[in-house]
Amino acid sequence: MPADASPAPRGPTFTHRLRARFAETDAMGVIHHAAYLGYLEAARVELLRAVGHPYDGVRASGIDFAVVDVQVHYMRPVVFDDQVAVELWVRAASRAAFEIAYVVRVGDRRCATAVTRHAAVGPDGHPRRLPAWVTELAASEEHLPRR
């Protein structure tokens, strides 16, 4: 599954909304590039909750989803107090890994696209098989709740 930081959704997406905080700005007055990783994580955690598998429950089952790759393509700046929408969907899965694609928007402006790749690992850090519900999400975005 090669990562591509220019994703295009095949169908419905999940959207997480947040407001850009002043503490996330850099010396140029825009949201620092590293803050986007927090936006992606917050959206991922809410997606898991929305599909009935909150991350604390996933971890309690003996699986963690380790981030093994991140690609972000920055297109336009996000600034303090912008209302940000992070659209995401599970776009691919194998036996032990999956990808999530993201579009970060402010209004109709596409500000960034991203892809994260996650490996399913146990408490010992060794690979585990993905739960079936993850591969089902990758196979059909129709499972994603609309928000």
C-alpha positions in Angstrom: 0.0 0.0 0.0 2.1 3.0 -1.1 1.1 6.2 0.7 -0.2 9.1 -1.5 -0.6 12.5 0.2 -3.1 13.6 -2.5 -6.1 11.4 -1.5 -9.5 11.5 -3.2 -12.4 9.9 -1.4 -14.4 7.1 -3.2 -17.5 7.8 -1.2 -18.8 9.2 2.1 -16.3 10.5 4.6 -16.3 11.1 8.4 -15.7 14.7 9.4 -14.2 16.0 12.7 -14.5 19.7 13.4 -12.2 21.8 15.6 -11.0 25.4 16.0 -7.4 26.4 15.5 -5.8 27.5 18.7 -3.4 30.4 19.2 -0.9 28.1 20.9 -0.6 26.2 17.6 0.6 29.3 15.7 4.2 29.8 14.6 6.4 32.9 14.2 4.6 33.6 10.8 1.2 33.7 12.5 -0.1 30.5 10.9 -0.7 27.1 12.4 2.6 25.3 12.7 3.0 22.3 10.4 3.4 19.9 13.3 0.0 20.9 14.8 -1.6 19.1 11.8 -0.5 15.8 13.2 -2.6 16.5 16.3 -5.6 17.4 14.1 -5.2 14.1 12.3 -5.0 12.1 15.5 -8.0 13.8 17.0 -10.0 13.0 13.9 -8.9 9.4 13.9 -9.9 8.9 17.5 -13.3 10.4 16.9 -13.8 8.2 13.8 -13.1 5.1 15.9 -15.6 6.3 18.5 -18.2 7.0 15.8 -17.9 3.5 14.4 -18.4 1.9 17.8 -14.8 1.1 18.6 -13.4 3.8 20.9 -9.6 3.6 21.0 -9.5 2.7 24.7 -11.6 -0.3 23.9 -9.3 -1.3 21.0 -6.4 -1.0 23.4 -8.2 -3.0 26.0 -8.6 -5.8 23.4 -4.8 -6.0 23.2 -4.2 -4.1 20.0 -2.6 -0.7 19.3 -2.6 1.1 16.0 1.0 2.3 15.7 1.6 5.1 13.2 4.3 3.9 10.9 4.2 6.5 8.2 2.7 10.0 7.8 2.6 12.1 4.6 1.2 15.6 4.7 0.9 18.0 1.7 0.4 21.6 2.8 -1.6 23.8 0.4 -2.9 26.8 2.2 -2.4 28.1 5.7 -4.7 27.6 8.6 -4.6 30.6 11.0 -5.7 31.2 14.6 -9.4 30.8 15.2 -10.2 29.2 11.9 -12.9 26.6 12.0 -11.2 23.5 10.7 -12.9 20.4 9.2 -10.9 17.2 8.9 -12.5 14.8 6.5 -11.1 11.2 6.7 -11.8 7.7 5.5 -10.1 4.3 5.8 -8.8 3.8 2.3 -6.8 0.5 2.3 -6.1 -2.4 4.6 -3.9 -5.5 4.5 -3.6 -8.3 7.1 -1.9 -6.1 9.7 -1.9 -2.5 8.5 -4.2 0.1 7.1 -4.2 3.6 5.7 -6.4 6.6 6.5 -6.6 9.5 4.1 -7.5 13.0 5.2 -8.5 16.4 3.7 -8.1 19.4 6.0 -10.4 22.3 5.1 -11.4 25.7 6.3 -14.7 26.5 4.7 -14.4 25.5 1.0 -10.6 26.0 1.1 -8.6 22.8 0.9 -5.6 23.5 3.2 -3.9 20.1 3.4 -4.2 16.5 2.5 -2.6 13.6 4.4 -2.2 9.9 4.6 -1.3 7.9 7.8 -0.3 4.3 7.7 -1.0 2.2 10.9 0.3 -1.2 11.9 -1.7 -3.3 14.3 0.6 -4.3 17.2 0.2 -6.1 20.5 1.4 -4.8 23.9 4.8 -6.4 23.1 5.1 -4.3 19.9 4.8 -7.4 17.6 2.4 -7.3 14.6 -1.1 -8.5 15.1 -3.9 -9.2 12.6 -6.2 -6.3 12.0 -9.7 -6.7 13.5 -12.3 -7.6 10.8 -14.1 -4.3 11.4 -11.1 -2.3 10.2 -10.9 -4.2 6.9 -14.6 -3.8 6.5 -14.2 0.0 6.9 -11.6 0.0 4.1 -13.8 -2.1 1.9 -16.8 0.1 2.1 -17.0 3.7 3.2 -20.7 3.3 3.6 -19.9 2.1 7.2 -18.8 5.6 8.1 -21.3 7.7 10.0 -22.0 11.2 8.7 -21.3 14.1 11.0 
